[in-house]
Amino acid sequence: MPGQANQACIDACQACAAACHHCAAACLREDDVKTMTRCIALDMDCAAACEFAAAAVARGSELQGAICALCAEVCDACGAECGKHRHAHCQACAAACRRCADACRAMSVGS
């Protein structure tokens, strides 16, 4: 059973991955999809990074610090891009990315 900090990171990563998947799908339904391509690409990268980090923390990987540091970096990039767009799904994703980056950064320092 993961500790409280570990569980908080896992939860933040899983929530961020879900927000990124939702954002990417919603971006694909926007009228001007071409302007959303970077957002979609970063959403996909971020979801993958978050899923990887959540799994690494859940299993207590000896590399979880490095994996969480990478996840925080990807979340920062995705959050910054999503934050540029006015769509509600992008703003929700940006907020989830910020929360996940904070949780992952705490894990990467603590490892």
Wavefront OBJ file of the C-alpha trace (Angstrom):
o trace
v 0.000 0.000 0.000
v 1.557 3.327 -1.052
v 2.218 6.017 1.548
v 0.201 9.233 1.636
v 2.646 11.264 -0.505
v 2.928 8.421 -2.980
v -0.844 8.068 -3.206
v -1.250 11.821 -3.725
v 1.207 11.664 -6.616
v -0.500 8.614 -8.132
v -3.901 10.329 -7.859
v -2.589 13.565 -9.412
v -0.957 11.640 -12.265
v -4.099 9.629 -12.969
v -6.291 12.739 -12.897
v -3.898 14.565 -15.196
v -3.758 11.672 -17.658
v -7.560 11.620 -17.796
v -7.704 15.407 -18.277
v -5.122 15.196 -21.066
v -6.991 12.405 -22.852
v -10.203 14.408 -22.581
v -8.509 17.596 -23.785
v -6.936 15.889 -26.806
v -10.282 14.381 -27.826
v -12.077 17.701 -27.330
v -9.387 19.579 -29.293
v -9.970 17.209 -32.206
v -13.609 18.350 -32.252
v -12.752 22.064 -32.368
v -13.582 23.968 -35.565
v -9.978 24.954 -36.256
v -8.163 21.740 -35.342
v -4.975 22.904 -37.048
v -4.439 25.574 -34.378
v -4.745 22.876 -31.713
v -2.091 20.464 -33.033
v 0.591 21.356 -30.476
v -1.962 21.111 -27.675
v -3.085 17.679 -28.873
v 0.483 16.405 -29.221
v 1.457 17.611 -25.762
v -1.759 16.166 -24.309
v -0.774 12.752 -25.669
v 2.798 13.048 -24.387
v 1.610 14.234 -21.002
v -0.968 11.472 -20.602
v 1.694 8.868 -21.382
v 4.182 10.451 -18.971
v 1.565 10.631 -16.208
v 0.543 7.016 -16.680
v 4.217 5.967 -16.600
v 4.893 8.015 -13.456
v 1.791 6.712 -11.653
v 2.820 3.132 -12.389
v 6.432 3.741 -11.295
v 5.323 5.268 -7.988
v 2.740 2.521 -7.404
v 5.357 -0.177 -7.736
v 8.022 1.750 -5.808
v 10.428 1.879 -8.729
v 13.994 2.786 -7.835
v 13.762 5.257 -10.745
v 10.597 6.990 -9.550
v 12.466 10.212 -8.722
v 13.805 10.555 -12.258
v 10.503 9.472 -13.793
v 8.568 11.971 -11.668
v 11.020 14.744 -12.579
v 10.434 13.997 -16.265
v 6.679 13.889 -15.722
v 6.780 17.302 -14.026
v 8.682 18.725 -17.009
v 6.161 17.308 -19.482
v 3.255 18.551 -17.346
v 4.793 22.042 -17.285
v 4.987 22.101 -21.090
v 1.474 20.738 -21.570
v 0.004 23.042 -18.945
v 1.638 26.073 -20.523
v 0.276 25.183 -23.954
v -3.219 24.341 -22.731
v -3.256 27.544 -20.710
v -2.959 29.552 -23.937
v -6.353 28.336 -25.169
v -9.703 29.677 -23.986
v -11.542 26.340 -24.229
v -12.822 24.982 -20.912
v -11.236 21.589 -21.574
v -7.839 23.249 -22.123
v -8.140 25.325 -18.958
v -9.137 22.240 -16.931
v -6.210 20.326 -18.401
v -3.790 23.157 -17.593
v -4.948 23.102 -13.957
v -4.557 19.310 -13.747
v -1.073 19.625 -15.261
v -0.056 22.186 -12.637
v -1.295 19.963 -9.801
v 0.469 16.931 -11.233
v 3.721 18.809 -11.826
v 3.691 19.935 -8.181
v 2.998 16.412 -6.901
v 5.651 14.873 -9.151
v 8.204 17.518 -8.237
v 7.641 16.712 -4.566
v 8.259 13.025 -5.306
v 11.377 13.679 -7.366
v 12.888 15.719 -4.507
v 11.862 13.193 -1.883
v 13.383 10.205 -3.674
l 1 2 3 4 5 6 7 8 9 10 11 12 13 14 15 16 17 18 19 20 21 22 23 24 25 26 27 28 29 30 31 32 33 34 35 36 37 38 39 40 41 42 43 44 45 46 47 48 49 50 51 52 53 54 55 56 57 58 59 60 61 62 63 64 65 66 67 68 69 70 71 72 73 74 75 76 77 78 79 80 81 82 83 84 85 86 87 88 89 90 91 92 93 94 95 96 97 98 99 100 101 102 103 104 105 106 107 108 109 110 111
